[in-house]
């Protein structure tokens, strides 16, 4: 963790949780903890990491960005 006043460490994490809340959890009601875990896992592993385009990666998905880096 960073020292007090070093806010840039948390910016990426705060951006991710903002996206998670806005894109998945907004108004969502889960019946149980297992359902919530499954949906959040699917959001992160299937959508966020494989399909969602990220402006910080030049509008590529993280998977596409990794493939390009490995090919270079």
CHARMM internal coordinates of N, CA and C (Angstrom, degrees):
IC EDIT
DIST 1 N 1 CA 1.4504
DIST 1 CA 1 C 1.5261
ANGL 1 N 1 CA 1 C 109.25
DIST 1 C 2 N 1.2768
ANGL 1 CA 1 C 2 N 114.43
DIHE 1 N 1 CA 1 C 2 N 154.41
DIST 2 N 2 CA 1.4611
ANGL 1 C 2 N 2 CA 119.65
DIHE 1 CA 1 C 2 N 2 CA -179.67
DIST 2 CA 2 C 1.5207
ANGL 2 N 2 CA 2 C 110.57
DIHE 1 C 2 N 2 CA 2 C -86.65
DIST 2 C 3 N 1.3072
ANGL 2 CA 2 C 3 N 113.76
DIHE 2 N 2 CA 2 C 3 N 170.29
DIST 3 N 3 CA 1.4625
ANGL 2 C 3 N 3 CA 119.44
DIHE 2 CA 2 C 3 N 3 CA 175.73
DIST 3 CA 3 C 1.5173
ANGL 3 N 3 CA 3 C 110.25
DIHE 2 C 3 N 3 CA 3 C -76.90
DIST 3 C 4 N 1.2925
ANGL 3 CA 3 C 4 N 114.93
DIHE 3 N 3 CA 3 C 4 N 164.10
DIST 4 N 4 CA 1.4546
ANGL 3 C 4 N 4 CA 121.14
DIHE 3 CA 3 C 4 N 4 CA 176.76
DIST 4 CA 4 C 1.5307
ANGL 4 N 4 CA 4 C 109.06
DIHE 3 C 4 N 4 CA 4 C -57.91
DIST 4 C 5 N 1.3179
ANGL 4 CA 4 C 5 N 115.84
DIHE 4 N 4 CA 4 C 5 N 131.46
DIST 5 N 5 CA 1.4595
ANGL 4 C 5 N 5 CA 120.66
DIHE 4 CA 4 C 5 N 5 CA 179.56
DIST 5 CA 5 C 1.5159
ANGL 5 N 5 CA 5 C 113.98
DIHE 4 C 5 N 5 CA 5 C 96.99
DIST 5 C 6 N 1.3482
ANGL 5 CA 5 C 6 N 118.74
DIHE 5 N 5 CA 5 C 6 N -13.05
DIST 6 N 6 CA 1.4575
ANGL 5 C 6 N 6 CA 122.11
DIHE 5 CA 5 C 6 N 6 CA 177.81
DIST 6 CA 6 C 1.5174
ANGL 6 N 6 CA 6 C 109.11
DIHE 5 C 6 N 6 CA 6 C -94.00
DIST 6 C 7 N 1.3157
ANGL 6 CA 6 C 7 N 116.32
DIHE 6 N 6 CA 6 C 7 N 77.52
DIST 7 N 7 CA 1.4637
ANGL 6 C 7 N 7 CA 121.35
DIHE 6 CA 6 C 7 N 7 CA -170.86
DIST 7 CA 7 C 1.5110
ANGL 7 N 7 CA 7 C 113.68
DIHE 6 C 7 N 7 CA 7 C -76.74
DIST 7 C 8 N 1.3344
ANGL 7 CA 7 C 8 N 119.58
DIHE 7 N 7 CA 7 C 8 N -18.78
DIST 8 N 8 CA 1.4521
ANGL 7 C 8 N 8 CA 120.16
DIHE 7 CA 7 C 8 N 8 CA -173.89
DIST 8 CA 8 C 1.5271
ANGL 8 N 8 CA 8 C 112.94
DIHE 7 C 8 N 8 CA 8 C -67.57
DIST 8 C 9 N 1.3174
ANGL 8 CA 8 C 9 N 118.66
DIHE 8 N 8 CA 8 C 9 N -21.08
DIST 9 N 9 CA 1.4617
ANGL 8 C 9 N 9 CA 120.75
DIHE 8 CA 8 C 9 N 9 CA 176.94
DIST 9 CA 9 C 1.5141
ANGL 9 N 9 CA 9 C 111.72
DIHE 8 C 9 N 9 CA 9 C -61.33
DIST 9 C 10 N 1.3043
ANGL 9 CA 9 C 10 N 117.59
DIHE 9 N 9 CA 9 C 10 N -35.22
DIST 10 N 10 CA 1.4562
ANGL 9 C 10 N 10 CA 122.04
DIHE 9 CA 9 C 10 N 10 CA -173.47
DIST 10 CA 10 C 1.5302
ANGL 10 N 10 CA 10 C 113.44
DIHE 9 C 10 N 10 CA 10 C -92.49
DIST 10 C 11 N 1.3054
ANGL 10 CA 10 C 11 N 117.93
DIHE 10 N 10 CA 10 C 11 N -6.94
DIST 11 N 11 CA 1.4637
ANGL 10 C 11 N 11 CA 120.86
DIHE 10 CA 10 C 11 N 11 CA -173.97
DIST 11 CA 11 C 1.5210
ANGL 11 N 11 CA 11 C 112.41
DIHE 10 C 11 N 11 CA 11 C -60.99
DIST 11 C 12 N 1.3256
ANGL 11 CA 11 C 12 N 117.92
DIHE 11 N 11 CA 11 C 12 N -43.03
DIST 12 N 12 CA 1.4651
ANGL 11 C 12 N 12 CA 121.15
DIHE 11 CA 11 C 12 N 12 CA -178.65
DIST 12 CA 12 C 1.5200
ANGL 12 N 12 CA 12 C 110.12
DIHE 11 C 12 N 12 CA 12 C -66.27
DIST 12 C 13 N 1.3112
ANGL 12 CA 12 C 13 N 116.62
DIHE 12 N 12 CA 12 C 13 N -44.12
DIST 13 N 13 CA 1.4612
ANGL 12 C 13 N 13 CA 120.99
DIHE 12 CA 12 C 13 N 13 CA 179.07
DIST 13 CA 13 C 1.5221
ANGL 13 N 13 CA 13 C 111.46
DIHE 12 C 13 N 13 CA 13 C -63.75
DIST 13 C 14 N 1.3201
ANGL 13 CA 13 C 14 N 117.09
DIHE 13 N 13 CA 13 C 14 N -43.68
DIST 14 N 14 CA 1.4624
ANGL 13 C 14 N 14 CA 120.70
DIHE 13 CA 13 C 14 N 14 CA 178.74
DIST 14 CA 14 C 1.5200
ANGL 14 N 14 CA 14 C 110.92
DIHE 13 C 14 N 14 CA 14 C -63.88
DIST 14 C 15 N 1.3262
ANGL 14 CA 14 C 15 N 117.55
DIHE 14 N 14 CA 14 C 15 N -36.95
DIST 15 N 15 CA 1.4590
ANGL 14 C 15 N 15 CA 121.36
DIHE 14 CA 14 C 15 N 15 CA 177.57
DIST 15 CA 15 C 1.5296
ANGL 15 N 15 CA 15 C 110.50
DIHE 14 C 15 N 15 CA 15 C -65.05
DIST 15 C 16 N 1.3363
ANGL 15 CA 15 C 16 N 116.96
DIHE 15 N 15 CA 15 C 16 N -42.70
DIST 16 N 16 CA 1.4584
ANGL 15 C 16 N 16 CA 120.58
DIHE 15 CA 15 C 16 N 16 CA 178.44
DIST 16 CA 16 C 1.5246
ANGL 16 N 16 CA 16 C 111.12
DIHE 15 C 16 N 16 CA 16 C -61.13
DIST 16 C 17 N 1.3346
ANGL 16 CA 16 C 17 N 117.40
DIHE 16 N 16 CA 16 C 17 N -48.87
DIST 17 N 17 CA 1.4630
ANGL 16 C 17 N 17 CA 119.63
DIHE 16 CA 16 C 17 N 17 CA -178.41
DIST 17 CA 17 C 1.5254
ANGL 17 N 17 CA 17 C 111.37
DIHE 16 C 17 N 17 CA 17 C -65.79
DIST 17 C 18 N 1.3149
ANGL 17 CA 17 C 18 N 117.38
DIHE 17 N 17 CA 17 C 18 N -32.02
DIST 18 N 18 CA 1.4573
ANGL 17 C 18 N 18 CA 120.12
DIHE 17 CA 17 C 18 N 18 CA 175.18
DIST 18 CA 18 C 1.5292
ANGL 18 N 18 CA 18 C 110.06
DIHE 17 C 18 N 18 CA 18 C -63.23
DIST 18 C 19 N 1.3352
ANGL 18 CA 18 C 19 N 116.89
DIHE 18 N 18 CA 18 C 19 N -44.11
DIST 19 N 19 CA 1.4689
ANGL 18 C 19 N 19 CA 121.10
DIHE 18 CA 18 C 19 N 19 CA 178.21
DIST 19 CA 19 C 1.5236
ANGL 19 N 19 CA 19 C 110.78
DIHE 18 C 19 N 19 CA 19 C -63.93
DIST 19 C 20 N 1.3173
ANGL 19 CA 19 C 20 N 116.71
DIHE 19 N 19 CA 19 C 20 N -43.87
DIST 20 N 20 CA 1.4647
ANGL 19 C 20 N 20 CA 121.13
DIHE 19 CA 19 C 20 N 20 CA 179.31
DIST 20 CA 20 C 1.5224
ANGL 20 N 20 CA 20 C 110.85
DIHE 19 C 20 N 20 CA 20 C -58.75
DIST 20 C 21 N 1.3135
ANGL 20 CA 20 C 21 N 116.41
DIHE 20 N 20 CA 20 C 21 N -47.25
DIST 21 N 21 CA 1.4611
ANGL 20 C 21 N 21 CA 120.40
DIHE 20 CA 20 C 21 N 21 CA -179.23
DIST 21 CA 21 C 1.5230
ANGL 21 N 21 CA 21 C 111.58
DIHE 20 C 21 N 21 CA 21 C -65.09
DIST 21 C 22 N 1.3282
ANGL 21 CA 21 C 22 N 116.38
DIHE 21 N 21 CA 21 C 22 N -43.20
DIST 22 N 22 CA 1.4613
ANGL 21 C 22 N 22 CA 120.68
DIHE 21 CA 21 C 22 N 22 CA -176.49
DIST 22 CA 22 C 1.5314
ANGL 22 N 22 CA 22 C 112.18
DIHE 21 C 22 N 22 CA 22 C -72.34
DIST 22 C 23 N 1.3349
ANGL 22 CA 22 C 23 N 117.78
DIHE 22 N 22 CA 22 C 23 N -40.69
DIST 23 N 23 CA 1.4537
ANGL 22 C 23 N 23 CA 121.56
DIHE 22 CA 22 C 23 N 23 CA -172.54
DIST 23 CA 23 C 1.5283
ANGL 23 N 23 CA 23 C 114.52
DIHE 22 C 23 N 23 CA 23 C -90.85
DIST 23 C 24 N 1.3261
ANGL 23 CA 23 C 24 N 117.99
DIHE 23 N 23 CA 23 C 24 N -22.39
DIST 24 N 24 CA 1.4590
ANGL 23 C 24 N 24 CA 119.49
DIHE 23 CA 23 C 24 N 24 CA -176.88
DIST 24 CA 24 C 1.5255
ANGL 24 N 24 CA 24 C 112.74
DIHE 23 C 24 N 24 CA 24 C -121.73
DIST 24 C 25 N 1.2964
ANGL 24 CA 24 C 25 N 116.90
DIHE 24 N 24 CA 24 C 25 N -46.58
DIST 25 N 25 CA 1.4544
ANGL 24 C 25 N 25 CA 119.85
DIHE 24 CA 24 C 25 N 25 CA -167.55
DIST 25 CA 25 C 1.5157
ANGL 25 N 25 CA 25 C 115.44
DIHE 24 C 25 N 25 CA 25 C -91.46
DIST 25 C 26 N 1.3032
ANGL 25 CA 25 C 26 N 118.83
DIHE 25 N 25 CA 25 C 26 N -10.98
DIST 26 N 26 CA 1.4588
ANGL 25 C 26 N 26 CA 121.86
DIHE 25 CA 25 C 26 N 26 CA -176.43
DIST 26 CA 26 C 1.5246
ANGL 26 N 26 CA 26 C 111.05
DIHE 25 C 26 N 26 CA 26 C -59.77
DIST 26 C 27 N 1.3169
ANGL 26 CA 26 C 27 N 116.95
DIHE 26 N 26 CA 26 C 27 N 105.23
DIST 27 N 27 CA 1.4508
ANGL 26 C 27 N 27 CA 122.10
DIHE 26 CA 26 C 27 N 27 CA 178.79
DIST 27 CA 27 C 1.5223
ANGL 27 N 27 CA 27 C 114.56
DIHE 26 C 27 N 27 CA 27 C 79.55
DIST 27 C 28 N 1.3221
ANGL 27 CA 27 C 28 N 117.67
DIHE 27 N 27 CA 27 C 28 N -0.58
DIST 28 N 28 CA 1.4639
ANGL 27 C 28 N 28 CA 121.99
DIHE 27 CA 27 C 28 N 28 CA -178.99
DIST 28 CA 28 C 1.5283
ANGL 28 N 28 CA 28 C 110.35
DIHE 27 C 28 N 28 CA 28 C -74.18
DIST 28 C 29 N 1.3192
ANGL 28 CA 28 C 29 N 115.82
DIHE 28 N 28 CA 28 C 29 N 134.21
DIST 29 N 29 CA 1.4632
ANGL 28 C 29 N 29 CA 121.58
DIHE 28 CA 28 C 29 N 29 CA 175.20
DIST 29 CA 29 C 1.5235
ANGL 29 N 29 CA 29 C 107.52
DIHE 28 C 29 N 29 CA 29 C -119.31
DIST 29 C 30 N 1.3293
ANGL 29 CA 29 C 30 N 116.19
DIHE 29 N 29 CA 29 C 30 N 122.76
DIST 30 N 30 CA 1.4523
ANGL 29 C 30 N 30 CA 121.34
DIHE 29 CA 29 C 30 N 30 CA 179.76
DIST 30 CA 30 C 1.5217
ANGL 30 N 30 CA 30 C 109.25
DIHE 29 C 30 N 30 CA 30 C -97.52
DIST 30 C 31 N 1.3258
ANGL 30 CA 30 C 31 N 116.57
DIHE 30 N 30 CA 30 C 31 N 144.83
DIST 31 N 31 CA 1.4571
ANGL 30 C 31 N 31 CA 121.71
DIHE 30 CA 30 C 31 N 31 CA 179.58
DIST 31 CA 31 C 1.5219
ANGL 31 N 31 CA 31 C 112.57
DIHE 30 C 31 N 31 CA 31 C -77.37
DIST 31 C 32 N 1.3411
ANGL 31 CA 31 C 32 N 115.74
DIHE 31 N 31 CA 31 C 32 N -29.23
DIST 32 N 32 CA 1.4612
ANGL 31 C 32 N 32 CA 119.96
DIHE 31 CA 31 C 32 N 32 CA 179.61
DIST 32 CA 32 C 1.5258
ANGL 32 N 32 CA 32 C 109.63
DIHE 31 C 32 N 32 CA 32 C -158.35
DIST 32 C 33 N 1.3191
ANGL 32 CA 32 C 33 N 116.05
DIHE 32 N 32 CA 32 C 33 N 172.36
DIST 33 N 33 CA 1.4617
ANGL 32 C 33 N 33 CA 121.48
DIHE 32 CA 32 C 33 N 33 CA -177.29
DIST 33 CA 33 C 1.5310
ANGL 33 N 33 CA 33 C 111.45
DIHE 32 C 33 N 33 CA 33 C -64.65
DIST 33 C 34 N 1.3146
ANGL 33 CA 33 C 34 N 117.46
DIHE 33 N 33 CA 33 C 34 N -37.60
DIST 34 N 34 CA 1.4643
ANGL 33 C 34 N 34 CA 120.89
DIHE 33 CA 33 C 34 N 34 CA 179.66
DIST 34 CA 34 C 1.5183
ANGL 34 N 34 CA 34 C 112.17
DIHE 33 C 34 N 34 CA 34 C -61.43
DIST 34 C 35 N 1.3105
ANGL 34 CA 34 C 35 N 116.51
DIHE 34 N 34 CA 34 C 35 N -41.25
DIST 35 N 35 CA 1.4704
ANGL 34 C 35 N 35 CA 121.18
DIHE 34 CA 34 C 35 N 35 CA 177.51
DIST 35 CA 35 C 1.5242
ANGL 35 N 35 CA 35 C 110.35
DIHE 34 C 35 N 35 CA 35 C -63.90
DIST 35 C 36 N 1.3095
ANGL 35 CA 35 C 36 N 116.98
DIHE 35 N 35 CA 35 C 36 N -42.35
DIST 36 N 36 CA 1.4638
ANGL 35 C 36 N 36 CA 121.04
DIHE 35 CA 35 C 36 N 36 CA 178.51
DIST 36 CA 36 C 1.5225
ANGL 36 N 36 CA 36 C 110.53
DIHE 35 C 36 N 36 CA 36 C -63.05
DIST 36 C 37 N 1.3189
ANGL 36 CA 36 C 37 N 117.18
DIHE 36 N 36 CA 36 C 37 N -45.96
DIST 37 N 37 CA 1.4686
ANGL 36 C 37 N 37 CA 121.33
DIHE 36 CA 36 C 37 N 37 CA 179.68
DIST 37 CA 37 C 1.5283
ANGL 37 N 37 CA 37 C 110.78
DIHE 36 C 37 N 37 CA 37 C -60.47
DIST 37 C 38 N 1.3305
ANGL 37 CA 37 C 38 N 116.57
DIHE 37 N 37 CA 37 C 38 N -43.53
DIST 38 N 38 CA 1.4637
ANGL 37 C 38 N 38 CA 120.85
DIHE 37 CA 37 C 38 N 38 CA -179.31
DIST 38 CA 38 C 1.5224
ANGL 38 N 38 CA 38 C 111.15
DIHE 37 C 38 N 38 CA 38 C -62.74
DIST 38 C 39 N 1.3305
ANGL 38 CA 38 C 39 N 116.76
DIHE 38 N 38 CA 38 C 39 N -47.43
DIST 39 N 39 CA 1.4658
ANGL 38 C 39 N 39 CA 120.48
DIHE 38 CA 38 C 39 N 39 CA -178.16
DIST 39 CA 39 C 1.5226
ANGL 39 N 39 CA 39 C 111.89
DIHE 38 C 39 N 39 CA 39 C -66.36
DIST 39 C 40 N 1.3236
ANGL 39 CA 39 C 40 N 117.14
DIHE 39 N 39 CA 39 C 40 N -39.19
DIST 40 N 40 CA 1.4654
ANGL 39 C 40 N 40 CA 120.03
DIHE 39 CA 39 C 40 N 40 CA 178.74
DIST 40 CA 40 C 1.5224
ANGL 40 N 40 CA 40 C 110.16
DIHE 39 C 40 N 40 CA 40 C -68.74
DIST 40 C 41 N 1.3285
ANGL 40 CA 40 C 41 N 117.92
DIHE 40 N 40 CA 40 C 41 N -41.49
DIST 41 N 41 CA 1.4643
ANGL 40 C 41 N 41 CA 121.33
DIHE 40 CA 40 C 41 N 41 CA 176.34
DIST 41 CA 41 C 1.5216
ANGL 41 N 41 CA 41 C 110.50
DIHE 40 C 41 N 41 CA 41 C -59.32
DIST 41 C 42 N 1.3269
ANGL 41 CA 41 C 42 N 116.79
DIHE 41 N 41 CA 41 C 42 N -46.66
DIST 42 N 42 CA 1.4590
ANGL 41 C 42 N 42 CA 121.02
DIHE 41 CA 41 C 42 N 42 CA 179.85
DIST 42 CA 42 C 1.5278
ANGL 42 N 42 CA 42 C 110.99
DIHE 41 C 42 N 42 CA 42 C -62.23
DIST 42 C 43 N 1.3342
ANGL 42 CA 42 C 43 N 116.99
DIHE 42 N 42 CA 42 C 43 N -40.75
DIST 43 N 43 CA 1.4590
ANGL 42 C 43 N 43 CA 120.37
DIHE 42 CA 42 C 43 N 43 CA 177.97
DIST 43 CA 43 C 1.5271
ANGL 43 N 43 CA 43 C 110.51
DIHE 42 C 43 N 43 CA 43 C -59.80
DIST 43 C 44 N 1.3245
ANGL 43 CA 43 C 44 N 116.73
DIHE 43 N 43 CA 43 C 44 N -47.48
DIST 44 N 44 CA 1.4659
ANGL 43 C 44 N 44 CA 120.16
DIHE 43 CA 43 C 44 N 44 CA -176.07
DIST 44 CA 44 C 1.5224
ANGL 44 N 44 CA 44 C 111.30
DIHE 43 C 44 N 44 CA 44 C -70.96
DIST 44 C 45 N 1.3345
ANGL 44 CA 44 C 45 N 117.25
DIHE 44 N 44 CA 44 C 45 N -53.60
DIST 45 N 45 CA 1.4647
ANGL 44 C 45 N 45 CA 120.86
DIHE 44 CA 44 C 45 N 45 CA -172.10
DIST 45 CA 45 C 1.5285
ANGL 45 N 45 CA 45 C 114.22
DIHE 44 C 45 N 45 CA 45 C -77.42
DIST 45 C 46 N 1.3210
ANGL 45 CA 45 C 46 N 117.51
DIHE 45 N 45 CA 45 C 46 N -32.66
DIST 46 N 46 CA 1.4651
ANGL 45 C 46 N 46 CA 119.30
DIHE 45 CA 45 C 46 N 46 CA -176.95
DIST 46 CA 46 C 1.5210
ANGL 46 N 46 CA 46 C 111.17
DIHE 45 C 46 N 46 CA 46 C -96.09
DIST 46 C 47 N 1.3134
ANGL 46 CA 46 C 47 N 117.26
DIHE 46 N 46 CA 46 C 47 N -53.19
DIST 47 N 47 CA 1.4675
ANGL 46 C 47 N 47 CA 119.53
DIHE 46 CA 46 C 47 N 47 CA -175.12
DIST 47 CA 47 C 1.5250
ANGL 47 N 47 CA 47 C 112.51
DIHE 46 C 47 N 47 CA 47 C -83.70
DIST 47 C 48 N 1.3308
ANGL 47 CA 47 C 48 N 118.14
DIHE 47 N 47 CA 47 C 48 N -58.70
DIST 48 N 48 CA 1.4638
ANGL 47 C 48 N 48 CA 121.91
DIHE 47 CA 47 C 48 N 48 CA -170.82
DIST 48 CA 48 C 1.5306
ANGL 48 N 48 CA 48 C 111.88
DIHE 47 C 48 N 48 CA 48 C -63.33
DIST 48 C 49 N 1.3173
ANGL 48 CA 48 C 49 N 117.99
DIHE 48 N 48 CA 48 C 49 N -43.17
DIST 49 N 49 CA 1.4629
ANGL 48 C 49 N 49 CA 121.02
DIHE 48 CA 48 C 49 N 49 CA -176.58
DIST 49 CA 49 C 1.5152
ANGL 49 N 49 CA 49 C 114.50
DIHE 48 C 49 N 49 CA 49 C -87.07
DIST 49 C 50 N 1.3157
ANGL 49 CA 49 C 50 N 118.47
DIHE 49 N 49 CA 49 C 50 N -21.26
DIST 50 N 50 CA 1.4713
ANGL 49 C 50 N 50 CA 119.68
DIHE 49 CA 49 C 50 N 50 CA -173.93
DIST 50 CA 50 C 1.5189
ANGL 50 N 50 CA 50 C 114.74
DIHE 49 C 50 N 50 CA 50 C -114.84
DIST 50 C 51 N 1.3397
ANGL 50 CA 50 C 51 N 118.44
DIHE 50 N 50 CA 50 C 51 N -27.99
DIST 51 N 51 CA 1.4589
ANGL 50 C 51 N 51 CA 119.94
DIHE 50 CA 50 C 51 N 51 CA -173.18
DIST 51 CA 51 C 1.5235
ANGL 51 N 51 CA 51 C 113.59
DIHE 50 C 51 N 51 CA 51 C -118.55
DIST 51 C 52 N 1.3144
ANGL 51 CA 51 C 52 N 117.56
DIHE 51 N 51 CA 51 C 52 N -35.43
DIST 52 N 52 CA 1.4631
ANGL 51 C 52 N 52 CA 120.71
DIHE 51 CA 51 C 52 N 52 CA -174.07
DIST 52 CA 52 C 1.5258
ANGL 52 N 52 CA 52 C 109.91
DIHE 51 C 52 N 52 CA 52 C -72.29
DIST 52 C 53 N 1.3112
ANGL 52 CA 52 C 53 N 115.87
DIHE 52 N 52 CA 52 C 53 N 129.42
DIST 53 N 53 CA 1.4694
ANGL 52 C 53 N 53 CA 120.97
DIHE 52 CA 52 C 53 N 53 CA 178.00
DIST 53 CA 53 C 1.5212
ANGL 53 N 53 CA 53 C 109.15
DIHE 52 C 53 N 53 CA 53 C -82.87
DIST 53 C 54 N 1.3318
ANGL 53 CA 53 C 54 N 115.90
DIHE 53 N 53 CA 53 C 54 N 140.11
DIST 54 N 54 CA 1.4586
ANGL 53 C 54 N 54 CA 122.06
DIHE 53 CA 53 C 54 N 54 CA -177.14
DIST 54 CA 54 C 1.5324
ANGL 54 N 54 CA 54 C 108.95
DIHE 53 C 54 N 54 CA 54 C -116.17
DIST 54 C 55 N 1.3039
ANGL 54 CA 54 C 55 N 116.07
DIHE 54 N 54 CA 54 C 55 N 124.95
DIST 55 N 55 CA 1.4731
ANGL 54 C 55 N 55 CA 119.86
DIHE 54 CA 54 C 55 N 55 CA -178.91
DIST 55 CA 55 C 1.5256
ANGL 55 N 55 CA 55 C 111.28
DIHE 54 C 55 N 55 CA 55 C -63.22
DIST 55 C 56 N 1.3242
ANGL 55 CA 55 C 56 N 117.88
DIHE 55 N 55 CA 55 C 56 N -31.13
DIST 56 N 56 CA 1.4661
ANGL 55 C 56 N 56 CA 120.69
DIHE 55 CA 55 C 56 N 56 CA 179.72
DIST 56 CA 56 C 1.5255
ANGL 56 N 56 CA 56 C 112.10
DIHE 55 C 56 N 56 CA 56 C -69.83
DIST 56 C 57 N 1.3383
ANGL 56 CA 56 C 57 N 117.53
DIHE 56 N 56 CA 56 C 57 N -14.12
DIST 57 N 57 CA 1.4653
ANGL 56 C 57 N 57 CA 121.99
DIHE 56 CA 56 C 57 N 57 CA 178.32
DIST 57 CA 57 C 1.5236
ANGL 57 N 57 CA 57 C 111.09
DIHE 56 C 57 N 57 CA 57 C -108.41
DIST 57 C 58 N 1.3169
ANGL 57 CA 57 C 58 N 116.88
DIHE 57 N 57 CA 57 C 58 N 23.38
DIST 58 N 58 CA 1.4626
ANGL 57 C 58 N 58 CA 120.69
DIHE 57 CA 57 C 58 N 58 CA -179.33
DIST 58 CA 58 C 1.5095
ANGL 58 N 58 CA 58 C 112.52
DIHE 57 C 58 N 58 CA 58 C 70.07
DIST 58 C 59 N 1.3193
ANGL 58 CA 58 C 59 N 116.87
DIHE 58 N 58 CA 58 C 59 N 36.49
DIST 59 N 59 CA 1.4658
ANGL 58 C 59 N 59 CA 124.30
DIHE 58 CA 58 C 59 N 59 CA -178.85
DIST 59 CA 59 C 1.5253
ANGL 59 N 59 CA 59 C 112.99
DIHE 58 C 59 N 59 CA 59 C 59.79
DIST 59 C 60 N 1.3355
ANGL 59 CA 59 C 60 N 115.84
DIHE 59 N 59 CA 59 C 60 N 33.81
DIST 60 N 60 CA 1.4561
ANGL 59 C 60 N 60 CA 122.20
DIHE 59 CA 59 C 60 N 60 CA 172.10
DIST 60 CA 60 C 1.5177
ANGL 60 N 60 CA 60 C 108.69
DIHE 59 C 60 N 60 CA 60 C -106.02
DIST 60 C 61 N 1.3241
ANGL 60 CA 60 C 61 N 116.18
DIHE 60 N 60 CA 60 C 61 N 159.55
DIST 61 N 61 CA 1.4557
ANGL 60 C 61 N 61 CA 118.97
DIHE 60 CA 60 C 61 N 61 CA 171.11
DIST 61 CA 61 C 1.5242
ANGL 61 N 61 CA 61 C 107.40
DIHE 60 C 61 N 61 CA 61 C -78.81
DIST 61 C 62 N 1.3258
ANGL 61 CA 61 C 62 N 119.04
DIHE 61 N 61 CA 61 C 62 N 158.74
DIST 62 N 62 CA 1.4619
ANGL 61 C 62 N 62 CA 119.86
DIHE 61 CA 61 C 62 N 62 CA 176.48
DIST 62 CA 62 C 1.5306
ANGL 62 N 62 CA 62 C 112.45
DIHE 61 C 62 N 62 CA 62 C -57.11
DIST 62 C 63 N 1.3183
ANGL 62 CA 62 C 63 N 117.37
DIHE 62 N 62 CA 62 C 63 N -37.04
DIST 63 N 63 CA 1.4671
ANGL 62 C 63 N 63 CA 120.54
DIHE 62 CA 62 C 63 N 63 CA 178.55
DIST 63 CA 63 C 1.5252
ANGL 63 N 63 CA 63 C 111.22
DIHE 62 C 63 N 63 CA 63 C -63.89
DIST 63 C 64 N 1.3375
ANGL 63 CA 63 C 64 N 116.91
DIHE 63 N 63 CA 63 C 64 N -43.96
DIST 64 N 64 CA 1.4681
ANGL 63 C 64 N 64 CA 120.86
DIHE 63 CA 63 C 64 N 64 CA 178.41
DIST 64 CA 64 C 1.5258
ANGL 64 N 64 CA 64 C 110.61
DIHE 63 C 64 N 64 CA 64 C -63.53
DIST 64 C 65 N 1.3046
ANGL 64 CA 64 C 65 N 116.02
DIHE 64 N 64 CA 64 C 65 N -40.50
DIST 65 N 65 CA 1.4626
ANGL 64 C 65 N 65 CA 120.75
DIHE 64 CA 64 C 65 N 65 CA -179.95
DIST 65 CA 65 C 1.5318
ANGL 65 N 65 CA 65 C 110.70
DIHE 64 C 65 N 65 CA 65 C -63.60
DIST 65 C 66 N 1.3265
ANGL 65 CA 65 C 66 N 117.24
DIHE 65 N 65 CA 65 C 66 N -42.61
DIST 66 N 66 CA 1.4631
ANGL 65 C 66 N 66 CA 121.27
DIHE 65 CA 65 C 66 N 66 CA 177.48
DIST 66 CA 66 C 1.5168
ANGL 66 N 66 CA 66 C 111.28
DIHE 65 C 66 N 66 CA 66 C -63.66
DIST 66 C 67 N 1.3297
ANGL 66 CA 66 C 67 N 117.32
DIHE 66 N 66 CA 66 C 67 N -42.20
DIST 67 N 67 CA 1.4638
ANGL 66 C 67 N 67 CA 120.88
DIHE 66 CA 66 C 67 N 67 CA 179.03
DIST 67 CA 67 C 1.5282
ANGL 67 N 67 CA 67 C 111.23
DIHE 66 C 67 N 67 CA 67 C -61.68
DIST 67 C 68 N 1.3380
ANGL 67 CA 67 C 68 N 116.11
DIHE 67 N 67 CA 67 C 68 N -42.27
DIST 68 N 68 CA 1.4648
ANGL 67 C 68 N 68 CA 119.88
DIHE 67 CA 67 C 68 N 68 CA 178.69
DIST 68 CA 68 C 1.5186
ANGL 68 N 68 CA 68 C 110.93
DIHE 67 C 68 N 68 CA 68 C -65.18
DIST 68 C 69 N 1.3219
ANGL 68 CA 68 C 69 N 117.16
DIHE 68 N 68 CA 68 C 69 N -39.80
DIST 69 N 69 CA 1.4652
ANGL 68 C 69 N 69 CA 120.50
DIHE 68 CA 68 C 69 N 69 CA -179.92
DIST 69 CA 69 C 1.5273
ANGL 69 N 69 CA 69 C 111.17
DIHE 68 C 69 N 69 CA 69 C -66.35
DIST 69 C 70 N 1.3309
ANGL 69 CA 69 C 70 N 117.21
DIHE 69 N 69 CA 69 C 70 N -38.18
DIST 70 N 70 CA 1.4579
ANGL 69 C 70 N 70 CA 120.89
DIHE 69 CA 69 C 70 N 70 CA 178.80
DIST 70 CA 70 C 1.5269
ANGL 70 N 70 CA 70 C 111.57
DIHE 69 C 70 N 70 CA 70 C -69.01
DIST 70 C 71 N 1.3333
ANGL 70 CA 70 C 71 N 116.95
DIHE 70 N 70 CA 70 C 71 N -33.60
DIST 71 N 71 CA 1.4636
ANGL 70 C 71 N 71 CA 121.36
DIHE 70 CA 70 C 71 N 71 CA -178.89
DIST 71 CA 71 C 1.5314
ANGL 71 N 71 CA 71 C 111.67
DIHE 70 C 71 N 71 CA 71 C -75.12
DIST 71 C 72 N 1.3071
ANGL 71 CA 71 C 72 N 117.13
DIHE 71 N 71 CA 71 C 72 N -23.49
DIST 72 N 72 CA 1.4800
ANGL 71 C 72 N 72 CA 120.74
DIHE 71 CA 71 C 72 N 72 CA -176.94
DIST 72 CA 72 C 1.5093
ANGL 72 N 72 CA 72 C 112.69
DIHE 71 C 72 N 72 CA 72 C -78.50
END
COOR INIT
IC SEED 1 N 1 CA 1 C
IC BUILD
